[in-house]
């Protein structure tokens, strides 16, 4: 159900941006507005990025297979990353066009009706932002969240367009290309934010520390778990993969330790829907391991040290 709502949200965004391309470029060319043309170019790249995002979202929903044993979640991250690249490229194009307009002195007063059109575009994009943000929170999708960020950047950008066009109507036509610079600044900042977030995911970065602390707490609370060692969490799209070592009584049987490991993993999967895979290793509880804690950068203990420690504390 969540995947369906996310896909539907991306389709709505794609169709809306297609319509806005026609409206913005038409208004820019017919109304002689440099800022509206810049905003129209922004929407063109939104359409390209939206199409890639929609495809990536569909690929990410495919189940694991022999070639992708952890699933296809990063297809969604790639889609979000491409949105960031497209938005960044848009900002560069807008800056170039605004500089050329001012440099050559081709500043033309926009038509008065472009003011009303700008207000209408802002209203549409505001509605799309709140709708997309709600879907992003429900699905946890990175690409839907990136689309929401794109919508709000469009709201801010078109607000700058509106100010520039209105100022030009009042007798300051140079404000129209200046507003194009405002559009570019907003676009570039949002592009960098999207790129930074999704680059971390593509590199297998860890989630925020509160999320890791919650995962550790759930694992440590399972019956029979005496401590955690080398607990690692990495992102895969909007999902999480967990690898941990639980410390148990070293005198129990393998079967008993295996049951504890299964219980700990099942509890984590039930408590955190974002976690899609948990690997639980069993290690005998020793004073040294207990002191090291769950730090994922802790070097793996040597087997001969384990045998020695089982006989008594070092």
C-alpha positions as CSV (number, residue, x, y, z in Angstrom):
1,X,0.0,0.0,0.0
2,X,2.8,2.4,0.9
3,X,4.7,1.6,-2.3
4,X,1.5,2.3,-4.3
5,X,1.0,5.6,-2.7
6,X,4.6,6.6,-3.3
7,X,4.4,5.6,-7.0
8,X,1.1,7.5,-7.4
9,X,2.7,10.6,-5.8
10,X,5.6,10.5,-8.2
11,X,3.2,10.2,-11.2
12,X,1.2,13.2,-10.0
13,X,4.5,15.2,-9.7
14,X,5.6,14.2,-13.2
15,X,2.3,15.2,-14.8
16,X,2.1,18.5,-12.9
17,X,5.7,19.4,-13.9
18,X,4.8,18.6,-17.6
19,X,1.9,21.1,-17.4
20,X,4.1,23.7,-15.6
21,X,6.8,23.5,-18.3
22,X,4.2,24.6,-21.0
23,X,2.8,27.3,-18.7
24,X,6.1,28.8,-17.5
25,X,7.9,28.7,-20.9
26,X,4.8,30.0,-22.6
27,X,4.5,32.8,-20.1
28,X,8.2,33.6,-20.3
29,X,8.3,33.8,-24.1
30,X,4.9,35.6,-24.6
31,X,5.3,37.8,-21.5
32,X,9.0,38.7,-22.1
33,X,10.1,37.4,-18.6
34,X,13.6,36.2,-18.2
35,X,12.7,34.9,-14.7
36,X,9.8,32.9,-16.0
37,X,11.9,31.3,-18.8
38,X,14.4,30.4,-16.1
39,X,11.7,28.8,-14.0
40,X,10.5,26.9,-17.1
41,X,13.9,25.4,-17.6
42,X,13.8,24.4,-14.0
43,X,10.5,22.5,-14.7
44,X,12.0,20.8,-17.7
45,X,14.7,19.3,-15.6
46,X,12.1,18.4,-13.0
47,X,10.3,16.4,-15.6
48,X,13.5,14.5,-16.6
49,X,14.4,13.9,-13.0
50,X,10.8,12.9,-12.2
51,X,10.8,10.3,-14.9
52,X,14.1,8.8,-13.7
53,X,12.8,8.9,-10.1
54,X,9.6,7.1,-11.0
55,X,11.6,4.3,-12.8
56,X,14.0,4.1,-9.9
57,X,11.2,3.8,-7.4
58,X,9.6,0.9,-9.4
59,X,13.0,-0.9,-9.6
60,X,13.6,-0.4,-5.9
61,X,10.4,-2.3,-5.1
62,X,11.6,-5.5,-6.9
63,X,12.4,-8.4,-4.5
64,X,16.0,-9.6,-4.0
65,X,17.4,-12.0,-6.7
66,X,20.5,-13.9,-7.4
67,X,22.4,-10.9,-8.7
68,X,21.1,-8.4,-6.0
69,X,20.8,-10.5,-2.9
70,X,20.2,-7.5,-0.6
71,X,17.4,-6.1,-2.9
72,X,17.3,-3.2,-5.3
73,X,16.7,-0.4,-2.7
74,X,19.6,1.8,-4.0
75,X,17.8,2.3,-7.3
76,X,15.6,4.7,-5.4
77,X,18.7,6.5,-4.0
78,X,20.2,6.8,-7.5
79,X,16.9,8.4,-8.7
80,X,17.0,10.9,-5.8
81,X,20.7,11.6,-6.6
82,X,19.9,12.3,-10.2
83,X,17.2,14.7,-9.1
84,X,19.9,16.5,-7.2
85,X,22.1,16.6,-10.3
86,X,19.3,17.9,-12.5
87,X,18.4,20.6,-10.0
88,X,22.0,21.7,-9.7
89,X,22.4,21.9,-13.5
90,X,19.2,24.0,-13.7
91,X,20.8,26.5,-11.3
92,X,23.9,26.8,-13.4
93,X,21.8,27.4,-16.6
94,X,19.7,30.1,-14.9
95,X,22.8,31.9,-13.6
96,X,24.4,31.9,-17.1
97,X,21.2,33.2,-18.8
98,X,20.7,36.0,-16.2
99,X,24.3,37.1,-16.6
100,X,24.0,37.2,-20.4
101,X,20.7,39.2,-20.2
102,X,22.2,41.8,-17.9
103,X,25.5,42.0,-19.7
104,X,24.0,42.6,-23.1
105,X,21.3,45.0,-21.7
106,X,18.4,43.0,-23.1
107,X,16.2,43.7,-20.2
108,X,12.5,43.9,-21.2
109,X,9.5,44.8,-19.0
110,X,7.4,41.6,-18.5
111,X,3.7,41.6,-19.3
112,X,1.4,42.5,-16.4
113,X,-0.6,39.2,-16.6
114,X,2.6,37.2,-15.6
115,X,2.1,38.4,-12.0
116,X,-1.2,36.5,-11.7
117,X,0.3,33.5,-13.4
118,X,3.2,33.4,-10.9
119,X,0.8,33.5,-8.0
120,X,-1.1,30.6,-9.5
121,X,2.0,28.5,-9.9
122,X,3.0,29.1,-6.3
123,X,-0.4,27.9,-5.1
124,X,-0.2,24.7,-7.2
125,X,3.4,23.9,-6.0
126,X,2.5,24.6,-2.4
127,X,-0.3,22.0,-2.6
128,X,2.0,19.5,-4.3
129,X,4.6,20.1,-1.6
130,X,2.3,19.3,1.4
131,X,0.9,16.2,-0.4
132,X,4.3,14.9,-1.3
133,X,5.8,15.5,2.1
134,X,2.9,13.6,3.7
135,X,3.5,10.6,1.4
136,X,7.3,10.8,2.1
137,X,6.7,10.5,5.8
138,X,4.4,7.5,5.4
139,X,6.6,5.6,2.9
140,X,10.0,6.7,4.2
141,X,11.1,7.0,0.5
142,X,14.2,9.1,-0.2
143,X,13.1,9.8,-3.8
144,X,9.6,11.0,-2.7
145,X,11.3,13.1,0.0
146,X,13.7,14.6,-2.7
147,X,10.6,15.4,-4.8
148,X,9.0,17.2,-1.9
149,X,12.2,19.2,-1.5
150,X,12.1,20.0,-5.2
151,X,8.5,21.2,-4.8
152,X,9.3,23.6,-2.0
153,X,12.4,24.9,-3.8
154,X,10.0,25.7,-6.7
155,X,7.7,27.6,-4.4
156,X,10.6,29.7,-3.1
157,X,12.0,30.1,-6.6
158,X,8.7,31.2,-8.2
159,X,8.2,33.6,-5.3
160,X,11.4,35.3,-6.4
161,X,10.1,35.3,-9.9
162,X,6.9,36.9,-8.7
163,X,8.8,39.6,-6.9
164,X,11.0,40.3,-9.9
165,X,8.1,40.5,-12.3
166,X,6.1,42.7,-10.0
167,X,9.1,45.0,-9.5
168,X,9.5,45.3,-13.2
169,X,5.9,46.4,-13.5
170,X,6.6,49.2,-11.0
171,X,9.4,50.5,-13.2
172,X,12.4,48.5,-12.3
173,X,12.8,46.0,-15.2
174,X,16.3,45.0,-14.1
175,X,14.6,43.1,-11.1
176,X,13.4,40.4,-13.5
177,X,16.9,39.0,-14.3
178,X,17.9,39.7,-10.7
179,X,15.0,37.5,-9.6
180,X,16.5,34.8,-11.9
181,X,19.6,34.9,-9.7
182,X,17.3,34.3,-6.7
183,X,15.8,31.3,-8.4
184,X,19.2,29.9,-9.1
185,X,20.4,30.4,-5.5
186,X,17.5,28.5,-4.1
187,X,17.8,25.7,-6.6
188,X,21.6,25.3,-6.0
189,X,21.2,25.1,-2.2
190,X,18.4,22.5,-2.4
191,X,20.4,20.5,-5.0
192,X,23.4,20.3,-2.7
193,X,21.3,19.2,0.2
194,X,19.8,16.3,-1.9
195,X,23.2,15.3,-3.3
196,X,24.8,15.2,0.2
197,X,22.1,13.1,1.7
198,X,22.0,10.5,-1.1
199,X,25.7,10.4,-1.6
200,X,25.9,9.1,2.0
201,X,23.4,6.4,1.3
202,X,25.1,5.3,-1.9
203,X,28.4,5.0,0.1
204,X,26.6,2.7,2.6
205,X,26.6,5.4,5.3
206,X,25.2,4.9,8.8
207,X,21.8,6.3,9.7
208,X,21.5,9.1,12.4
209,X,22.8,8.2,15.9
210,X,19.4,8.1,17.5
211,X,18.3,5.4,15.1
212,X,21.4,3.4,15.8
213,X,20.9,3.8,19.6
214,X,17.3,2.6,19.2
215,X,18.4,-0.5,17.3
216,X,21.0,-1.3,19.9
217,X,18.5,-0.9,22.7
218,X,16.0,-3.3,21.0
219,X,18.7,-5.9,20.5
220,X,20.1,-5.6,24.0
221,X,16.7,-6.0,25.6
222,X,16.1,-9.5,24.1
223,X,16.0,-12.3,26.7
224,X,19.4,-14.0,27.1
225,X,21.4,-11.2,25.5
226,X,24.2,-10.2,28.0
227,X,25.6,-7.4,25.8
228,X,26.4,-6.3,22.2
229,X,29.7,-6.2,20.3
230,X,30.5,-4.7,16.9
231,X,27.0,-3.6,16.0
232,X,26.9,-2.1,12.5
233,X,24.1,-0.4,10.6
234,X,24.1,0.8,7.1
235,X,21.6,2.3,4.7
236,X,20.2,0.7,1.6
237,X,17.9,3.2,-0.1
238,X,15.4,4.1,2.6
239,X,16.0,0.8,4.4
240,X,18.5,-0.4,7.0
241,X,20.8,-3.4,7.1
242,X,22.0,-4.5,10.6
243,X,25.0,-6.8,11.5
244,X,25.6,-7.4,15.2
245,X,27.3,-9.7,17.6
246,X,25.3,-10.6,20.7
247,X,27.1,-11.8,23.9
248,X,25.6,-14.8,25.5
249,X,26.5,-17.2,28.3
250,X,29.4,-19.2,26.9
251,X,28.4,-22.4,28.7
252,X,25.0,-22.8,26.8
253,X,24.5,-25.1,23.9
254,X,24.6,-23.9,20.3
255,X,20.9,-24.5,19.9
256,X,20.1,-22.3,23.0
257,X,22.3,-19.5,21.7
258,X,20.7,-19.8,18.2
259,X,17.3,-19.3,19.7
260,X,18.4,-16.2,21.5
261,X,19.9,-14.8,18.3
262,X,16.6,-15.5,16.4
263,X,14.6,-13.8,19.1
264,X,16.8,-10.7,19.1
265,X,16.6,-10.4,15.3
266,X,12.8,-11.0,15.2
267,X,12.3,-8.3,17.8
268,X,14.3,-5.8,15.9
269,X,12.4,-6.5,12.6
270,X,9.1,-6.1,14.4
271,X,10.1,-2.9,16.2
272,X,11.7,-1.0,13.3
273,X,10.0,-1.3,9.8
274,X,12.9,0.3,8.1
275,X,15.2,-2.6,9.0
276,X,14.9,-5.2,6.2
277,X,17.8,-7.6,7.1
278,X,19.5,-8.5,10.4
279,X,22.5,-10.7,10.8
280,X,23.0,-11.8,14.4
281,X,26.3,-13.5,15.3
282,X,26.7,-15.2,18.7
283,X,29.8,-14.7,20.8
284,X,30.5,-15.9,24.4
285,X,30.3,-13.2,27.0
286,X,33.8,-12.2,28.3
287,X,34.9,-9.2,30.4
288,X,36.9,-7.8,27.5
289,X,34.1,-8.0,25.0
290,X,31.6,-6.5,27.5
291,X,34.0,-3.6,28.1
292,X,34.4,-2.9,24.4
293,X,30.7,-2.5,23.9
294,X,28.9,-2.2,20.6
295,X,31.4,0.0,18.8
296,X,31.4,-1.2,15.1
297,X,35.0,-0.2,14.7
298,X,36.2,-2.6,17.4
299,X,38.6,-5.1,15.9
300,X,37.3,-8.7,15.8
301,X,38.6,-10.7,18.8
302,X,41.1,-13.5,18.2
303,X,39.7,-17.1,18.7
304,X,42.5,-18.1,21.0
305,X,41.9,-15.1,23.3
306,X,38.2,-16.2,23.6
307,X,39.2,-19.7,24.8
308,X,41.5,-18.2,27.4
309,X,38.9,-15.8,28.6
310,X,36.3,-18.4,29.1
311,X,38.4,-19.9,31.8
312,X,38.3,-16.7,33.8
313,X,38.7,-12.9,33.6
314,X,41.9,-11.5,32.2
